[in-house]
Amino acid sequence: MVSADTDFGTLLARTHAASPSFVLIRRLVGRRVHEIARVIIDNLDDVEEDLLAGAVVVFGDETMRIRRLPIG
């Protein structure tokens, strides 16, 4: 799942869920869909293992953060 809505990540954390993996888009305001897709595609090799194992991957303007599930 890919979203800019932080509520889904909050739900995963509160329920201690181990899946599904989730890509959160943060601070990419003003970018078009194809630009956001490019950010994800360009970084997919770096996060593939985490996504397969269960993780929240957060992409920002200049940052990427990975939190393995379950959180907390």
mmJSON file of the N, C-alpha and C atoms, coordinates in Angstrom:
{"data_MODEL":{"atom_site":{
"group_PDB":["ATOM","ATOM","ATOM","ATOM","ATOM","ATOM","ATOM","ATOM","ATOM","ATOM","ATOM","ATOM","ATOM","ATOM","ATOM","ATOM","ATOM","ATOM","ATOM","ATOM","ATOM","ATOM","ATOM","ATOM","ATOM","ATOM","ATOM","ATOM","ATOM","ATOM","ATOM","ATOM","ATOM","ATOM","ATOM","ATOM","ATOM","ATOM","ATOM","ATOM","ATOM","ATOM","ATOM","ATOM","ATOM","ATOM","ATOM","ATOM","ATOM","ATOM","ATOM","ATOM","ATOM","ATOM","ATOM","ATOM","ATOM","ATOM","ATOM","ATOM","ATOM","ATOM","ATOM","ATOM","ATOM","ATOM","ATOM","ATOM","ATOM","ATOM","ATOM","ATOM","ATOM","ATOM","ATOM","ATOM","ATOM","ATOM","ATOM","ATOM","ATOM","ATOM","ATOM","ATOM","ATOM","ATOM","ATOM","ATOM","ATOM","ATOM","ATOM","ATOM","ATOM","ATOM","ATOM","ATOM","ATOM","ATOM","ATOM","ATOM","ATOM","ATOM","ATOM","ATOM","ATOM","ATOM","ATOM","ATOM","ATOM","ATOM","ATOM","ATOM","ATOM","ATOM","ATOM","ATOM","ATOM","ATOM","ATOM","ATOM","ATOM","ATOM","ATOM","ATOM","ATOM","ATOM","ATOM","ATOM","ATOM","ATOM","ATOM","ATOM","ATOM","ATOM","ATOM","ATOM","ATOM","ATOM","ATOM","ATOM","ATOM","ATOM","ATOM","ATOM","ATOM","ATOM","ATOM","ATOM","ATOM","ATOM","ATOM","ATOM","ATOM","ATOM","ATOM","ATOM","ATOM","ATOM","ATOM","ATOM","ATOM","ATOM","ATOM","ATOM","ATOM","ATOM","ATOM","ATOM","ATOM","ATOM","ATOM","ATOM","ATOM","ATOM","ATOM","ATOM","ATOM","ATOM","ATOM","ATOM","ATOM","ATOM","ATOM","ATOM","ATOM","ATOM","ATOM","ATOM","ATOM","ATOM","ATOM","ATOM","ATOM","ATOM","ATOM","ATOM","ATOM","ATOM","ATOM","ATOM","ATOM","ATOM","ATOM","ATOM","ATOM","ATOM","ATOM","ATOM","ATOM","ATOM","ATOM","ATOM","ATOM","ATOM","ATOM","ATOM"],
"id":[1,2,3,4,5,6,7,8,9,10,11,12,13,14,15,16,17,18,19,20,21,22,23,24,25,26,27,28,29,30,31,32,33,34,35,36,37,38,39,40,41,42,43,44,45,46,47,48,49,50,51,52,53,54,55,56,57,58,59,60,61,62,63,64,65,66,67,68,69,70,71,72,73,74,75,76,77,78,79,80,81,82,83,84,85,86,87,88,89,90,91,92,93,94,95,96,97,98,99,100,101,102,103,104,105,106,107,108,109,110,111,112,113,114,115,116,117,118,119,120,121,122,123,124,125,126,127,128,129,130,131,132,133,134,135,136,137,138,139,140,141,142,143,144,145,146,147,148,149,150,151,152,153,154,155,156,157,158,159,160,161,162,163,164,165,166,167,168,169,170,171,172,173,174,175,176,177,178,179,180,181,182,183,184,185,186,187,188,189,190,191,192,193,194,195,196,197,198,199,200,201,202,203,204,205,206,207,208,209,210,211,212,213,214,215,216],
"type_symbol":["N","C","C","N","C","C","N","C","C","N","C","C","N","C","C","N","C","C","N","C","C","N","C","C","N","C","C","N","C","C","N","C","C","N","C","C","N","C","C","N","C","C","N","C","C","N","C","C","N","C","C","N","C","C","N","C","C","N","C","C","N","C","C","N","C","C","N","C","C","N","C","C","N","C","C","N","C","C","N","C","C","N","C","C","N","C","C","N","C","C","N","C","C","N","C","C","N","C","C","N","C","C","N","C","C","N","C","C","N","C","C","N","C","C","N","C","C","N","C","C","N","C","C","N","C","C","N","C","C","N","C","C","N","C","C","N","C","C","N","C","C","N","C","C","N","C","C","N","C","C","N","C","C","N","C","C","N","C","C","N","C","C","N","C","C","N","C","C","N","C","C","N","C","C","N","C","C","N","C","C","N","C","C","N","C","C","N","C","C","N","C","C","N","C","C","N","C","C","N","C","C","N","C","C","N","C","C","N","C","C","N","C","C","N","C","C"],
"label_atom_id":["N","CA","C","N","CA","C","N","CA","C","N","CA","C","N","CA","C","N","CA","C","N","CA","C","N","CA","C","N","CA","C","N","CA","C","N","CA","C","N","CA","C","N","CA","C","N","CA","C","N","CA","C","N","CA","C","N","CA","C","N","CA","C","N","CA","C","N","CA","C","N","CA","C","N","CA","C","N","CA","C","N","CA","C","N","CA","C","N","CA","C","N","CA","C","N","CA","C","N","CA","C","N","CA","C","N","CA","C","N","CA","C","N","CA","C","N","CA","C","N","CA","C","N","CA","C","N","CA","C","N","CA","C","N","CA","C","N","CA","C","N","CA","C","N","CA","C","N","CA","C","N","CA","C","N","CA","C","N","CA","C","N","CA","C","N","CA","C","N","CA","C","N","CA","C","N","CA","C","N","CA","C","N","CA","C","N","CA","C","N","CA","C","N","CA","C","N","CA","C","N","CA","C","N","CA","C","N","CA","C","N","CA","C","N","CA","C","N","CA","C","N","CA","C","N","CA","C","N","CA","C","N","CA","C","N","CA","C","N","CA","C","N","CA","C","N","CA","C","N","CA","C"],
"label_alt_id":[null,null,null,null,null,null,null,null,null,null,null,null,null,null,null,null,null,null,null,null,null,null,null,null,null,null,null,null,null,null,null,null,null,null,null,null,null,null,null,null,null,null,null,null,null,null,null,null,null,null,null,null,null,null,null,null,null,null,null,null,null,null,null,null,null,null,null,null,null,null,null,null,null,null,null,null,null,null,null,null,null,null,null,null,null,null,null,null,null,null,null,null,null,null,null,null,null,null,null,null,null,null,null,null,null,null,null,null,null,null,null,null,null,null,null,null,null,null,null,null,null,null,null,null,null,null,null,null,null,null,null,null,null,null,null,null,null,null,null,null,null,null,null,null,null,null,null,null,null,null,null,null,null,null,null,null,null,null,null,null,null,null,null,null,null,null,null,null,null,null,null,null,null,null,null,null,null,null,null,null,null,null,null,null,null,null,null,null,null,null,null,null,null,null,null,null,null,null,null,null,null,null,null,null,null,null,null,null,null,null,null,null,null,null,null,null],
"label_comp_id":["MET","MET","MET","VAL","VAL","VAL","SER","SER","SER","ALA","ALA","ALA","ASP","ASP","ASP","THR","THR","THR","ASP","ASP","ASP","PHE","PHE","PHE","GLY","GLY","GLY","THR","THR","THR","LEU","LEU","LEU","LEU","LEU","LEU","ALA","ALA","ALA","ARG","ARG","ARG","THR","THR","THR","HIS","HIS","HIS","ALA","ALA","ALA","ALA","ALA","ALA","SER","SER","SER","PRO","PRO","PRO","SER","SER","SER","PHE","PHE","PHE","VAL","VAL","VAL","LEU","LEU","LEU","ILE","ILE","ILE","ARG","ARG","ARG","ARG","ARG","ARG","LEU","LEU","LEU","VAL","VAL","VAL","GLY","GLY","GLY","ARG","ARG","ARG","ARG","ARG","ARG","VAL","VAL","VAL","HIS","HIS","HIS","GLU","GLU","GLU","ILE","ILE","ILE","ALA","ALA","ALA","ARG","ARG","ARG","VAL","VAL","VAL","ILE","ILE","ILE","ILE","ILE","ILE","ASP","ASP","ASP","ASN","ASN","ASN","LEU","LEU","LEU","ASP","ASP","ASP","ASP","ASP","ASP","VAL","VAL","VAL","GLU","GLU","GLU","GLU","GLU","GLU","ASP","ASP","ASP","LEU","LEU","LEU","LEU","LEU","LEU","ALA","ALA","ALA","GLY","GLY","GLY","ALA","ALA","ALA","VAL","VAL","VAL","VAL","VAL","VAL","VAL","VAL","VAL","PHE","PHE","PHE","GLY","GLY","GLY","ASP","ASP","ASP","GLU","GLU","GLU","THR","THR","THR","MET","MET","MET","ARG","ARG","ARG","ILE","ILE","ILE","ARG","ARG","ARG","ARG","ARG","ARG","LEU","LEU","LEU","PRO","PRO","PRO","ILE","ILE","ILE","GLY","GLY","GLY"],
"label_asym_id":["A","A","A","A","A","A","A","A","A","A","A","A","A","A","A","A","A","A","A","A","A","A","A","A","A","A","A","A","A","A","A","A","A","A","A","A","A","A","A","A","A","A","A","A","A","A","A","A","A","A","A","A","A","A","A","A","A","A","A","A","A","A","A","A","A","A","A","A","A","A","A","A","A","A","A","A","A","A","A","A","A","A","A","A","A","A","A","A","A","A","A","A","A","A","A","A","A","A","A","A","A","A","A","A","A","A","A","A","A","A","A","A","A","A","A","A","A","A","A","A","A","A","A","A","A","A","A","A","A","A","A","A","A","A","A","A","A","A","A","A","A","A","A","A","A","A","A","A","A","A","A","A","A","A","A","A","A","A","A","A","A","A","A","A","A","A","A","A","A","A","A","A","A","A","A","A","A","A","A","A","A","A","A","A","A","A","A","A","A","A","A","A","A","A","A","A","A","A","A","A","A","A","A","A","A","A","A","A","A","A","A","A","A","A","A","A"],
"label_entity_id":["1","1","1","1","1","1","1","1","1","1","1","1","1","1","1","1","1","1","1","1","1","1","1","1","1","1","1","1","1","1","1","1","1","1","1","1","1","1","1","1","1","1","1","1","1","1","1","1","1","1","1","1","1","1","1","1","1","1","1","1","1","1","1","1","1","1","1","1","1","1","1","1","1","1","1","1","1","1","1","1","1","1","1","1","1","1","1","1","1","1","1","1","1","1","1","1","1","1","1","1","1","1","1","1","1","1","1","1","1","1","1","1","1","1","1","1","1","1","1","1","1","1","1","1","1","1","1","1","1","1","1","1","1","1","1","1","1","1","1","1","1","1","1","1","1","1","1","1","1","1","1","1","1","1","1","1","1","1","1","1","1","1","1","1","1","1","1","1","1","1","1","1","1","1","1","1","1","1","1","1","1","1","1","1","1","1","1","1","1","1","1","1","1","1","1","1","1","1","1","1","1","1","1","1","1","1","1","1","1","1","1","1","1","1","1","1"],
"label_seq_id":[1,1,1,2,2,2,3,3,3,4,4,4,5,5,5,6,6,6,7,7,7,8,8,8,9,9,9,10,10,10,11,11,11,12,12,12,13,13,13,14,14,14,15,15,15,16,16,16,17,17,17,18,18,18,19,19,19,20,20,20,21,21,21,22,22,22,23,23,23,24,24,24,25,25,25,26,26,26,27,27,27,28,28,28,29,29,29,30,30,30,31,31,31,32,32,32,33,33,33,34,34,34,35,35,35,36,36,36,37,37,37,38,38,38,39,39,39,40,40,40,41,41,41,42,42,42,43,43,43,44,44,44,45,45,45,46,46,46,47,47,47,48,48,48,49,49,49,50,50,50,51,51,51,52,52,52,53,53,53,54,54,54,55,55,55,56,56,56,57,57,57,58,58,58,59,59,59,60,60,60,61,61,61,62,62,62,63,63,63,64,64,64,65,65,65,66,66,66,67,67,67,68,68,68,69,69,69,70,70,70,71,71,71,72,72,72],
"pdbx_PDB_ins_code":[null,null,null,null,null,null,null,null,null,null,null,null,null,null,null,null,null,null,null,null,null,null,null,null,null,null,null,null,null,null,null,null,null,null,null,null,null,null,null,null,null,null,null,null,null,null,null,null,null,null,null,null,null,null,null,null,null,null,null,null,null,null,null,null,null,null,null,null,null,null,null,null,null,null,null,null,null,null,null,null,null,null,null,null,null,null,null,null,null,null,null,null,null,null,null,null,null,null,null,null,null,null,null,null,null,null,null,null,null,null,null,null,null,null,null,null,null,null,null,null,null,null,null,null,null,null,null,null,null,null,null,null,null,null,null,null,null,null,null,null,null,null,null,null,null,null,null,null,null,null,null,null,null,null,null,null,null,null,null,null,null,null,null,null,null,null,null,null,null,null,null,null,null,null,null,null,null,null,null,null,null,null,null,null,null,null,null,null,null,null,null,null,null,null,null,null,null,null,null,null,null,null,null,null,null,null,null,null,null,null,null,null,null,null,null,null],
"Cartn_x":[0.84,0.0,0.895,0.487,1.191,0.188,0.57,-0.337,0.444,-0.201,0.345,-0.358,-1.248,-2.038,-1.305,-0.942,-0.199,-1.061,-2.37,-3.257,-3.048,-2.735,-2.553,-1.346,-0.259,0.915,0.612,-0.196,-0.602,-1.398,-2.314,-3.092,-2.203,-1.226,-0.307,0.464,0.91,1.672,0.808,-0.395,-1.269,-1.722,-1.867,-2.32,-1.167,0.063,1.268,1.222,0.648,0.506,1.87,2.024,3.256,3.145,1.967,1.726,0.42,0.136,0.9,1.959,2.899,3.88,3.193,3.817,3.18,4.243,4.019,4.915,4.198,4.829,4.266,5.025,4.292,4.88,4.726,5.848,5.834,6.615,6.144,6.851,7.213,6.414,6.616,5.556,5.203,4.163,4.537,3.554,3.775,4.33,4.721,5.229,4.067,4.239,3.211,3.33,2.27,2.221,3.401,3.745,4.86,6.19,6.331,7.548,7.621,6.491,6.439,6.698,6.109,6.346,7.83,8.485,9.916,10.73,10.373,11.067,10.952,9.767,9.56,10.349,10.217,10.898,12.408,12.939,14.39,14.946,14.117,14.567,14.085,13.366,12.747,13.766,14.885,15.9,16.4,16.489,16.998,16.001,14.719,13.704,12.956,13.264,12.526,12.517,13.662,13.745,12.891,12.917,12.119,10.627,10.22,8.807,8.316,9.142,8.763,8.661,9.47,9.467,8.378,7.877,6.877,7.493,7.171,7.78,6.937,7.19,6.683,7.892,7.818,8.893,8.386,9.127,8.717,9.671,9.126,9.915,9.59,10.629,10.48,11.244,11.338,12.03,13.465,14.187,15.598,15.91,14.878,15.107,14.301,14.764,14.038,14.217,13.135,13.195,12.453,12.969,12.359,12.109,10.881,10.518,9.97,10.634,10.157,8.919,8.013,6.798,7.047,6.4,5.492,6.254,5.601,6.195,5.787,6.751,6.473,6.305],
"Cartn_y":[-1.157,0.0,1.234,2.25,3.524,4.626,5.527,6.601,7.762,8.916,10.068,10.23,9.322,9.379,8.653,9.373,8.774,7.895,7.976,7.193,5.69,5.235,3.796,3.299,4.045,3.674,3.661,4.605,4.662,3.419,3.001,1.786,0.554,0.457,-0.679,-0.687,0.481,0.568,0.217,0.756,0.521,-0.925,-1.606,-2.996,-3.99,-3.485,-4.327,-5.315,-4.862,-5.721,-5.992,-7.192,-7.575,-7.397,-7.069,-6.838,-6.07,-5.491,-5.452,-4.348,-4.454,-3.39,-2.157,-1.016,0.255,1.272,1.973,3.048,4.364,5.185,6.481,7.588,8.433,9.559,10.797,11.406,12.597,13.72,14.913,16.121,16.123,15.515,15.566,16.462,17.504,18.443,19.077,19.159,19.79,18.874,17.682,16.738,16.037,15.752,15.04,13.54,12.842,11.398,10.68,11.027,10.328,10.622,11.78,12.097,11.282,11.13,10.314,8.849,8.386,7.011,6.791,7.768,7.665,7.548,8.292,8.199,6.774,6.211,4.844,3.843,3.93,2.986,3.069,4.286,4.461,3.865,3.723,3.204,1.793,1.196,-0.102,-1.193,-1.217,-2.241,-2.126,-0.904,-0.686,-1.096,-1.12,-1.413,-2.716,-3.401,-4.616,-5.649,-5.94,-6.947,-6.553,-5.282,-4.803,-4.928,-4.536,-4.623,-6.07,-6.977,-8.39,-8.947,-8.427,-8.907,-8.257,-7.105,-6.346,-5.084,-3.943,-2.688,-1.501,-0.385,0.905,1.647,2.029,2.773,4.185,5.165,6.56,7.29,7.86,8.662,10.125,10.934,12.377,13.038,14.359,15.08,14.592,14.469,14.065,12.88,12.241,11.182,9.927,8.842,7.591,6.937,6.479,5.828,4.506,3.501,2.172,1.732,1.324,0.763,-0.639,-1.638,-3.019,-3.209,-4.024,-4.375,-5.642,-5.819,-4.885,-3.748,-2.598,-1.414,-1.376,-1.121,-0.956,-2.233],
"Cartn_z":[0.0,0.0,0.0,-0.742,-0.804,-0.492,0.424,0.807,1.395,1.463,2.177,3.521,3.849,5.077,6.203,7.248,8.36,9.258,9.118,9.981,9.83,8.636,8.442,9.227,9.195,9.989,11.471,11.923,13.326,13.699,12.828,13.085,13.18,12.289,12.338,13.652,14.09,15.337,16.543,16.603,17.764,17.885,16.761,16.796,16.782,16.721,16.684,15.516,14.404,13.221,12.586,12.05,11.365,9.859,9.387,7.962,7.828,6.716,5.471,5.514,4.606,4.457,3.902,4.125,3.819,3.427,2.33,1.906,2.175,2.991,3.364,2.642,1.953,1.226,2.1,2.47,3.319,2.65,2.806,2.365,0.883,0.092,-1.356,-1.983,-1.249,-1.667,-3.005,-3.87,-5.163,-6.23,-5.844,-6.847,-7.517,-8.769,-9.525,-9.282,-9.62,-9.359,-9.995,-11.217,-11.869,-11.169,-10.532,-9.79,-8.494,-7.836,-6.621,-6.965,-8.044,-8.494,-8.773,-9.35,-9.65,-8.363,-7.327,-6.036,-5.493,-5.56,-5.069,-5.905,-7.207,-8.107,-7.955,-7.859,-7.734,-6.443,-5.43,-4.141,-3.836,-4.751,-4.498,-4.172,-4.859,-4.563,-3.128,-2.614,-1.26,-0.177,-0.49,0.533,0.287,-0.791,-1.152,-0.035,0.539,1.601,2.802,3.167,4.293,3.998,2.792,2.422,2.425,1.967,1.962,3.375,4.293,5.673,6.512,6.075,6.817,7.385,6.782,7.218,6.781,7.46,7.016,6.462,5.203,4.551,4.306,4.813,4.713,3.785,2.703,1.774,1.986,2.218,2.317,1.184,1.228,0.168,-0.029,1.048,0.968,1.869,2.399,3.375,3.062,3.647,3.614,4.984,5.592,6.892,6.804,7.464,7.45,8.882,9.164,10.47,10.228,10.756,10.625,11.486,10.995,11.73,12.535,13.655,14.31,14.978,15.093,15.71,17.171,18.018,19.45,20.132],
"occupancy":[1.0,1.0,1.0,1.0,1.0,1.0,1.0,1.0,1.0,1.0,1.0,1.0,1.0,1.0,1.0,1.0,1.0,1.0,1.0,1.0,1.0,1.0,1.0,1.0,1.0,1.0,1.0,1.0,1.0,1.0,1.0,1.0,1.0,1.0,1.0,1.0,1.0,1.0,1.0,1.0,1.0,1.0,1.0,1.0,1.0,1.0,1.0,1.0,1.0,1.0,1.0,1.0,1.0,1.0,1.0,1.0,1.0,1.0,1.0,1.0,1.0,1.0,1.0,1.0,1.0,1.0,1.0,1.0,1.0,1.0,1.0,1.0,1.0,1.0,1.0,1.0,1.0,1.0,1.0,1.0,1.0,1.0,1.0,1.0,1.0,1.0,1.0,1.0,1.0,1.0,1.0,1.0,1.0,1.0,1.0,1.0,1.0,1.0,1.0,1.0,1.0,1.0,1.0,1.0,1.0,1.0,1.0,1.0,1.0,1.0,1.0,1.0,1.0,1.0,1.0,1.0,1.0,1.0,1.0,1.0,1.0,1.0,1.0,1.0,1.0,1.0,1.0,1.0,1.0,1.0,1.0,1.0,1.0,1.0,1.0,1.0,1.0,1.0,1.0,1.0,1.0,1.0,1.0,1.0,1.0,1.0,1.0,1.0,1.0,1.0,1.0,1.0,1.0,1.0,1.0,1.0,1.0,1.0,1.0,1.0,1.0,1.0,1.0,1.0,1.0,1.0,1.0,1.0,1.0,1.0,1.0,1.0,1.0,1.0,1.0,1.0,1.0,1.0,1.0,1.0,1.0,1.0,1.0,1.0,1.0,1.0,1.0,1.0,1.0,1.0,1.0,1.0,1.0,1.0,1.0,1.0,1.0,1.0,1.0,1.0,1.0,1.0,1.0,1.0,1.0,1.0,1.0,1.0,1.0,1.0,1.0,1.0,1.0,1.0,1.0,1.0],
"B_iso_or_equiv":[0.0,0.0,0.0,0.0,0.0,0.0,0.0,0.0,0.0,0.0,0.0,0.0,0.0,0.0,0.0,0.0,0.0,0.0,0.0,0.0,0.0,0.0,0.0,0.0,0.0,0.0,0.0,0.0,0.0,0.0,0.0,0.0,0.0,0.0,0.0,0.0,0.0,0.0,0.0,0.0,0.0,0.0,0.0,0.0,0.0,0.0,0.0,0.0,0.0,0.0,0.0,0.0,0.0,0.0,0.0,0.0,0.0,0.0,0.0,0.0,0.0,0.0,0.0,0.0,0.0,0.0,0.0,0.0,0.0,0.0,0.0,0.0,0.0,0.0,0.0,0.0,0.0,0.0,0.0,0.0,0.0,0.0,0.0,0.0,0.0,0.0,0.0,0.0,0.0,0.0,0.0,0.0,0.0,0.0,0.0,0.0,0.0,0.0,0.0,0.0,0.0,0.0,0.0,0.0,0.0,0.0,0.0,0.0,0.0,0.0,0.0,0.0,0.0,0.0,0.0,0.0,0.0,0.0,0.0,0.0,0.0,0.0,0.0,0.0,0.0,0.0,0.0,0.0,0.0,0.0,0.0,0.0,0.0,0.0,0.0,0.0,0.0,0.0,0.0,0.0,0.0,0.0,0.0,0.0,0.0,0.0,0.0,0.0,0.0,0.0,0.0,0.0,0.0,0.0,0.0,0.0,0.0,0.0,0.0,0.0,0.0,0.0,0.0,0.0,0.0,0.0,0.0,0.0,0.0,0.0,0.0,0.0,0.0,0.0,0.0,0.0,0.0,0.0,0.0,0.0,0.0,0.0,0.0,0.0,0.0,0.0,0.0,0.0,0.0,0.0,0.0,0.0,0.0,0.0,0.0,0.0,0.0,0.0,0.0,0.0,0.0,0.0,0.0,0.0,0.0,0.0,0.0,0.0,0.0,0.0,0.0,0.0,0.0,0.0,0.0,0.0],
"pdbx_formal_charge":[null,null,null,null,null,null,null,null,null,null,null,null,null,null,null,null,null,null,null,null,null,null,null,null,null,null,null,null,null,null,null,null,null,null,null,null,null,null,null,null,null,null,null,null,null,null,null,null,null,null,null,null,null,null,null,null,null,null,null,null,null,null,null,null,null,null,null,null,null,null,null,null,null,null,null,null,null,null,null,null,null,null,null,null,null,null,null,null,null,null,null,null,null,null,null,null,null,null,null,null,null,null,null,null,null,null,null,null,null,null,null,null,null,null,null,null,null,null,null,null,null,null,null,null,null,null,null,null,null,null,null,null,null,null,null,null,null,null,null,null,null,null,null,null,null,null,null,null,null,null,null,null,null,null,null,null,null,null,null,null,null,null,null,null,null,null,null,null,null,null,null,null,null,null,null,null,null,null,null,null,null,null,null,null,null,null,null,null,null,null,null,null,null,null,null,null,null,null,null,null,null,null,null,null,null,null,null,null,null,null,null,null,null,null,null,null],
"auth_seq_id":[1,1,1,2,2,2,3,3,3,4,4,4,5,5,5,6,6,6,7,7,7,8,8,8,9,9,9,10,10,10,11,11,11,12,12,12,13,13,13,14,14,14,15,15,15,16,16,16,17,17,17,18,18,18,19,19,19,20,20,20,21,21,21,22,22,22,23,23,23,24,24,24,25,25,25,26,26,26,27,27,27,28,28,28,29,29,29,30,30,30,31,31,31,32,32,32,33,33,33,34,34,34,35,35,35,36,36,36,37,37,37,38,38,38,39,39,39,40,40,40,41,41,41,42,42,42,43,43,43,44,44,44,45,45,45,46,46,46,47,47,47,48,48,48,49,49,49,50,50,50,51,51,51,52,52,52,53,53,53,54,54,54,55,55,55,56,56,56,57,57,57,58,58,58,59,59,59,60,60,60,61,61,61,62,62,62,63,63,63,64,64,64,65,65,65,66,66,66,67,67,67,68,68,68,69,69,69,70,70,70,71,71,71,72,72,72],
"auth_comp_id":["MET","MET","MET","VAL","VAL","VAL","SER","SER","SER","ALA","ALA","ALA","ASP","ASP","ASP","THR","THR","THR","ASP","ASP","ASP","PHE","PHE","PHE","GLY","GLY","GLY","THR","THR","THR","LEU","LEU","LEU","LEU","LEU","LEU","ALA","ALA","ALA","ARG","ARG","ARG","THR","THR","THR","HIS","HIS","HIS","ALA","ALA","ALA","ALA","ALA","ALA","SER","SER","SER","PRO","PRO","PRO","SER","SER","SER","PHE","PHE","PHE","VAL","VAL","VAL","LEU","LEU","LEU","ILE","ILE","ILE","ARG","ARG","ARG","ARG","ARG","ARG","LEU","LEU","LEU","VAL","VAL","VAL","GLY","GLY","GLY","ARG","ARG","ARG","ARG","ARG","ARG","VAL","VAL","VAL","HIS","HIS","HIS","GLU","GLU","GLU","ILE","ILE","ILE","ALA","ALA","ALA","ARG","ARG","ARG","VAL","VAL","VAL","ILE","ILE","ILE","ILE","ILE","ILE","ASP","ASP","ASP","ASN","ASN","ASN","LEU","LEU","LEU","ASP","ASP","ASP","ASP","ASP","ASP","VAL","VAL","VAL","GLU","GLU","GLU","GLU","GLU","GLU","ASP","ASP","ASP","LEU","LEU","LEU","LEU","LEU","LEU","ALA","ALA","ALA","GLY","GLY","GLY","ALA","ALA","ALA","VAL","VAL","VAL","VAL","VAL","VAL","VAL","VAL","VAL","PHE","PHE","PHE","GLY","GLY","GLY","ASP","ASP","ASP","GLU","GLU","GLU","THR","THR","THR","MET","MET","MET","ARG","ARG","ARG","ILE","ILE","ILE","ARG","ARG","ARG","ARG","ARG","ARG","LEU","LEU","LEU","PRO","PRO","PRO","ILE","ILE","ILE","GLY","GLY","GLY"],
"auth_asym_id":["A","A","A","A","A","A","A","A","A","A","A","A","A","A","A","A","A","A","A","A","A","A","A","A","A","A","A","A","A","A","A","A","A","A","A","A","A","A","A","A","A","A","A","A","A","A","A","A","A","A","A","A","A","A","A","A","A","A","A","A","A","A","A","A","A","A","A","A","A","A","A","A","A","A","A","A","A","A","A","A","A","A","A","A","A","A","A","A","A","A","A","A","A","A","A","A","A","A","A","A","A","A","A","A","A","A","A","A","A","A","A","A","A","A","A","A","A","A","A","A","A","A","A","A","A","A","A","A","A","A","A","A","A","A","A","A","A","A","A","A","A","A","A","A","A","A","A","A","A","A","A","A","A","A","A","A","A","A","A","A","A","A","A","A","A","A","A","A","A","A","A","A","A","A","A","A","A","A","A","A","A","A","A","A","A","A","A","A","A","A","A","A","A","A","A","A","A","A","A","A","A","A","A","A","A","A","A","A","A","A","A","A","A","A","A","A"],
"auth_atom_id":["N","CA","C","N","CA","C","N","CA","C","N","CA","C","N","CA","C","N","CA","C","N","CA","C","N","CA","C","N","CA","C","N","CA","C","N","CA","C","N","CA","C","N","CA","C","N","CA","C","N","CA","C","N","CA","C","N","CA","C","N","CA","C","N","CA","C","N","CA","C","N","CA","C","N","CA","C","N","CA","C","N","CA","C","N","CA","C","N","CA","C","N","CA","C","N","CA","C","N","CA","C","N","CA","C","N","CA","C","N","CA","C","N","CA","C","N","CA","C","N","CA","C","N","CA","C","N","CA","C","N","CA","C","N","CA","C","N","CA","C","N","CA","C","N","CA","C","N","CA","C","N","CA","C","N","CA","C","N","CA","C","N","CA","C","N","CA","C","N","CA","C","N","CA","C","N","CA","C","N","CA","C","N","CA","C","N","CA","C","N","CA","C","N","CA","C","N","CA","C","N","CA","C","N","CA","C","N","CA","C","N","CA","C","N","CA","C","N","CA","C","N","CA","C","N","CA","C","N","CA","C","N","CA","C","N","CA","C","N","CA","C","N","CA","C","N","CA","C","N","CA","C"],
"pdbx_PDB_model_num":[1,1,1,1,1,1,1,1,1,1,1,1,1,1,1,1,1,1,1,1,1,1,1,1,1,1,1,1,1,1,1,1,1,1,1,1,1,1,1,1,1,1,1,1,1,1,1,1,1,1,1,1,1,1,1,1,1,1,1,1,1,1,1,1,1,1,1,1,1,1,1,1,1,1,1,1,1,1,1,1,1,1,1,1,1,1,1,1,1,1,1,1,1,1,1,1,1,1,1,1,1,1,1,1,1,1,1,1,1,1,1,1,1,1,1,1,1,1,1,1,1,1,1,1,1,1,1,1,1,1,1,1,1,1,1,1,1,1,1,1,1,1,1,1,1,1,1,1,1,1,1,1,1,1,1,1,1,1,1,1,1,1,1,1,1,1,1,1,1,1,1,1,1,1,1,1,1,1,1,1,1,1,1,1,1,1,1,1,1,1,1,1,1,1,1,1,1,1,1,1,1,1,1,1,1,1,1,1,1,1,1,1,1,1,1,1]
}}}
